Amino acid sequence: MNARALLYPLYAAQLATGAKSFRDNPLIGSPALNRRGLHTRRVALAHNLAGWRRSHLAHLLSPEDRAAFDRDGFVEKRDFLPPALFSTLRDAVLARRAPARDMVQGDTITRRFAVDPAYIRDVPALRAPLADPVWRGLIRYAGSFDQEPLVYVQSILSHVRDAEPDPQTAFHADTFHPTVKAWLFLTDVAEDEGPFTYVPGSHRLTPARLAWEQAMSLKAPGGVDRLSARGSFRIAESDLPSLGLSAPRAFAVPANTLVVGDTFGFHARGPSVRPSTRVEIWAYGRRNPFLPFAGLDPLSTAGLAERRIGWNWAWRDWLHARGWKGHPWRDVGPKTPAER
């Protein structure tokens, strides 16, 4: 018996989690099992459970926002914070020098700063958006879980080196089930400087989308690109009409705009025609999609929730140092968000 065969109980257990890699799990990536509907059954069950959980969280947002999200897969809120509070928050974030992590993809750097107790202590204006009932309600409904998201200050620094284009400019779904990401833009975002872009309505699991998921599962892992093989399916913009989808929406928006979206929907980072910098408060939430309840998340407890990012980075650093797992988020020391 080879070593991989000994891992099959683990691979089987991962089917009941958010594990998504067709390359790393031979059951998820099995053409024989996917011809019999393994992938599409996981997709359908995850979406049915997300719909049930959302029905228990619908009271957290207004009927107008709920209708917009259910239709489009995102909600946009301009002038989210009062002007004076936003100016205080923006100025403090842009000036603060803090421990940073960079991930380089193609010609672009994504930089993140953990919004942890130290960051909130130094930038107390952050408490306002994080406690805002609109922020909290939208993130919980979109993610289908009553949980605190991971929150970062994030910068997108385009054209920092001579390399292939940023792979995040290709339209993709993050994974096979509903998840939430949120952007509170601290800088203006121009149409041609890497705006977040989303395909309205692509979060819905229509028959056409399910058939496309089936077709992609039969190609993976060998017949698709690297990121699709890892479970983040890419789609060409020219293929969107075949799924009954409309043209993408680019969020070329002024600073102080909040966007919350379900990233099972197809989305991308728009191309930037020149070196540009986008800075935002960025939040992310994902739990096991097969949980039959919305709450009961101990890591959302105050005192723990804001420390999760540091713990995760330290754990991944430890694994990387021993050669057991790669870590794309490189410690680059103290930086400001716009520093190149």
Order of alpha helices (4+ residues) and beta strands (2+ residues): alpha-alpha-alpha-alpha-alpha-beta-alpha-beta-beta-alpha-alpha-alpha-beta-beta-beta-alpha-alpha-beta-beta-beta-beta-alpha-beta
